[in-house]
Amino acid sequence: MKKILIVDDEIAIAELISDSLEDEGFETVIKTDGRSAYEYINDHKDEISLITLDIMMPEISGVELCKFIRNTVDCPIVFVSAKGNTFDKVLGLEIGADDYIAKPFVVEEFVARVKAHLRREERYISNETGEIIKVGDIAIDTSSLTVSKKGKPVSISTREFQLLQYLMENAGKVLTREQIFAHVWDTEFGDIGTVAVNIKSIRDKIDPDNEYIKTVWGVGYKFVKVIR
């Protein structure tokens, strides 16, 4: 049974999320402040399949908690917050979250997006063969989920890795935002603008000069083969 950690100081929201997920067969644990969540994650990091985080919480904010735990756990992290403006979404994704769901939300959509994240995670865990994909100076290892540029490791989130892998596997092809969202997020729900946010984050980390990831205006993106 997959265990989902719910971190939210609004107990009514936390219990709604918990009940919805338990109805789908998941085990849930609720923590109502950042510090107790941090301590729980340190003690149970190998048991947790996914974490939902509110932004505004006592002790330690969701943003700070995400920064602390991103290098501790590899599971998906989903912000669930009433702070739904673009800046907060971008910030949440840039510090390592895999998704951002604004309150109030439709329960069915929330559950569908959680399931989609878990399905994606299962696919990568089950990929035991693995391979190295290299385009220009950038290389990814699909077995260890690691990225390097010019031989130097680059730290990116699991979602960013999945997106980068999809782009590199289709190097030279124009991929629409809809194609990318459907493949990487594996759901019909959600904000397609998340694609652009994650593209920006990847560019900041491995492609600041926009050599590899090209925007095809009005369509989507293309990963180009840079020849040195």
C-alpha positions as CSV (number, residue, x, y, z in Angstrom):
1,M,0.0,0.0,0.0
2,K,1.4,3.4,-1.0
3,K,1.8,5.9,1.8
4,I,1.1,9.6,1.2
5,L,2.2,12.3,3.7
6,I,-0.3,15.2,3.9
7,V,1.2,18.4,5.4
8,D,-1.4,21.1,6.0
9,D,-2.3,23.1,9.1
10,E,-6.0,23.3,7.9
11,I,-7.2,20.1,9.5
12,A,-10.4,20.1,7.6
13,I,-8.6,20.2,4.2
14,A,-6.0,17.6,5.4
15,E,-8.8,15.2,6.4
16,L,-10.6,15.8,3.1
17,I,-7.5,14.9,1.2
18,S,-6.8,11.9,3.5
19,D,-10.4,10.6,3.2
20,S,-10.3,11.0,-0.6
21,L,-7.0,9.1,-1.0
22,E,-7.9,6.4,1.5
23,D,-11.1,5.8,-0.5
24,E,-8.7,5.0,-3.4
25,G,-6.7,2.5,-1.3
26,F,-3.8,4.7,-0.2
27,E,-2.5,4.9,3.3
28,T,-2.2,8.5,4.6
29,V,-0.4,10.3,7.4
30,I,-1.3,13.9,8.4
31,K,1.1,16.4,9.9
32,T,-0.1,19.9,10.7
33,D,3.2,21.8,10.9
34,G,6.4,21.9,9.0
35,R,8.7,20.8,11.8
36,S,6.8,17.6,12.7
37,A,6.6,16.8,9.0
38,Y,10.3,17.3,8.6
39,E,11.0,14.9,11.5
40,Y,8.6,12.3,10.1
41,I,10.2,12.5,6.7
42,N,13.7,12.0,8.2
43,D,12.5,8.9,10.1
44,H,10.3,7.4,7.3
45,K,11.7,8.7,4.0
46,D,11.9,5.2,2.4
47,E,8.2,4.5,3.2
48,I,6.7,7.7,1.6
49,S,5.4,7.5,-2.0
50,L,4.2,11.1,-2.3
51,I,4.0,14.3,-0.2
52,T,1.5,17.1,-0.4
53,L,2.5,20.4,1.1
54,D,0.7,23.6,2.0
55,I,2.7,26.8,1.7
56,M,1.6,28.8,4.8
57,M,2.3,26.6,7.8
58,P,3.6,27.2,11.4
59,E,7.1,26.3,12.4
60,I,8.5,25.7,8.9
61,S,6.7,26.9,5.8
62,G,6.0,24.6,2.9
63,V,8.5,26.4,0.7
64,E,11.3,25.9,3.3
65,L,10.3,22.4,4.0
66,C,10.4,21.6,0.2
67,K,13.9,23.0,0.0
68,F,15.0,20.9,3.1
69,I,13.5,17.6,1.9
70,R,14.0,17.7,-1.9
71,N,17.5,16.2,-1.5
72,T,16.3,13.7,1.1
73,V,13.4,12.0,-0.7
74,D,12.9,11.2,-4.4
75,C,9.1,10.9,-4.2
76,P,6.8,13.4,-5.9
77,I,6.1,16.6,-4.0
78,V,2.8,18.3,-4.7
79,F,2.0,21.8,-3.3
80,V,-1.7,22.2,-2.3
81,S,-2.2,25.8,-1.4
82,A,-4.6,28.7,-1.4
83,K,-1.8,30.9,-2.7
84,G,-2.5,30.2,-6.3
85,N,-0.9,33.1,-8.2
86,T,1.7,32.6,-10.9
87,F,4.6,33.7,-8.8
88,D,3.9,31.1,-6.1
89,K,3.4,28.4,-8.7
90,V,6.7,29.2,-10.3
91,L,8.5,29.4,-7.0
92,G,7.1,26.0,-5.9
93,L,8.1,24.3,-9.1
94,E,11.5,25.9,-9.2
95,I,12.5,24.7,-5.7
96,G,11.7,21.1,-6.6
97,A,8.0,20.5,-6.4
98,D,6.5,18.3,-9.1
99,D,3.1,19.9,-9.2
100,Y,1.0,22.8,-7.7
101,I,-2.7,22.5,-7.0
102,A,-4.6,25.6,-5.9
103,K,-7.3,25.6,-3.3
104,P,-10.2,25.3,-3.6
105,F,-9.8,22.2,-5.8
106,V,-12.1,19.5,-7.3
107,V,-11.5,16.4,-5.3
108,E,-11.7,14.1,-8.3
109,E,-9.1,16.2,-10.2
110,F,-6.8,16.2,-7.1
111,V,-7.0,12.4,-6.8
112,A,-6.4,12.0,-10.6
113,R,-3.3,14.1,-10.5
114,V,-1.9,12.2,-7.5
115,K,-2.5,8.9,-9.3
116,A,-0.8,10.3,-12.4
117,H,2.3,11.2,-10.4
118,L,2.5,7.8,-8.8
119,R,2.1,6.1,-12.2
120,R,4.9,8.1,-13.6
121,E,7.1,7.3,-10.6
122,E,6.3,3.5,-11.0
123,R,7.4,3.6,-14.6
124,Y,10.8,5.1,-13.8
125,I,11.3,2.7,-10.8
126,S,10.5,-0.3,-13.0
127,N,13.0,0.7,-15.7
128,E,15.7,-1.6,-14.6
129,T,17.7,-1.7,-17.8
130,G,18.4,2.0,-18.2
131,E,20.4,3.7,-20.8
132,I,22.6,6.8,-21.3
133,I,21.0,9.4,-23.6
134,K,23.5,12.0,-24.8
135,V,22.9,15.1,-27.0
136,G,25.8,17.5,-27.3
137,D,27.2,18.3,-23.9
138,I,24.1,17.0,-22.0
139,A,23.7,13.4,-20.9
140,I,21.1,11.6,-18.8
141,D,21.2,8.2,-17.2
142,T,17.7,6.7,-17.2
143,S,18.6,4.1,-14.6
144,S,20.0,6.4,-11.9
145,L,17.9,9.4,-13.0
146,T,21.0,11.6,-13.1
147,V,21.9,14.5,-15.5
148,S,25.3,15.9,-16.4
149,K,26.6,18.7,-18.6
150,K,30.2,18.5,-19.9
151,G,30.6,15.6,-17.4
152,K,29.6,17.7,-14.4
153,P,26.4,16.6,-12.4
154,V,23.4,18.8,-12.5
155,S,20.7,18.6,-9.8
156,I,17.1,18.5,-11.1
157,S,13.8,17.3,-9.8
158,T,12.2,14.0,-10.9
159,R,9.6,15.8,-12.9
160,E,12.2,17.9,-14.7
161,F,14.2,14.7,-15.4
162,Q,11.1,13.1,-17.0
163,L,10.5,16.2,-19.1
164,L,14.1,16.4,-20.2
165,Q,14.2,12.8,-21.1
166,Y,11.1,13.1,-23.2
167,L,12.6,16.1,-25.1
168,M,16.0,14.3,-25.6
169,E,14.4,11.1,-26.8
170,N,12.6,13.2,-29.4
171,A,15.5,15.5,-30.2
172,G,14.9,17.3,-33.5
173,K,11.1,17.0,-33.3
174,V,8.7,19.8,-32.4
175,L,6.6,18.7,-29.5
176,T,3.4,20.6,-28.6
177,R,2.7,21.7,-25.1
178,E,-0.3,19.3,-25.1
179,Q,1.9,16.4,-26.1
180,I,4.4,17.1,-23.4
181,F,1.8,17.6,-20.7
182,A,0.0,14.4,-21.7
183,H,3.2,12.3,-21.7
184,V,5.0,13.7,-18.7
185,W,2.1,14.5,-16.4
186,D,0.0,11.6,-17.7
187,T,-3.3,13.2,-16.9
188,E,-6.0,15.2,-18.6
189,F,-6.4,17.5,-15.6
190,G,-4.1,20.3,-14.6
191,D,-2.6,23.6,-15.7
192,I,-0.7,23.2,-19.0
193,G,1.3,26.3,-18.1
194,T,3.2,24.0,-15.8
195,V,5.1,22.8,-18.9
196,A,6.5,26.3,-19.5
197,V,7.5,26.7,-15.8
198,N,9.4,23.4,-15.8
199,I,11.0,24.2,-19.2
200,K,12.3,27.5,-17.7
201,S,13.7,25.7,-14.6
202,I,15.5,23.2,-16.8
203,R,16.9,26.0,-19.0
204,D,18.2,27.8,-15.9
205,K,20.0,24.7,-14.8
206,I,21.5,23.2,-18.0
207,D,20.7,25.6,-20.9
208,P,21.0,29.2,-19.9
209,D,21.9,30.3,-23.4
210,N,18.9,28.5,-25.0
211,E,21.2,26.4,-27.2
212,Y,19.3,23.1,-26.7
213,I,15.7,23.8,-25.9
214,K,14.1,26.0,-28.5
215,T,10.7,27.5,-28.2
216,V,8.5,27.1,-31.3
217,W,6.1,30.0,-30.7
218,G,2.4,29.1,-30.7
219,V,3.2,25.4,-30.8
220,G,5.6,24.1,-28.2
221,Y,9.3,23.1,-27.8
222,K,12.1,21.3,-29.7
223,F,15.3,19.9,-28.3
224,V,18.0,20.5,-30.9
225,K,21.2,18.6,-31.6
226,V,24.0,21.0,-31.0
227,I,27.1,20.2,-33.0
228,R,30.5,21.3,-31.5
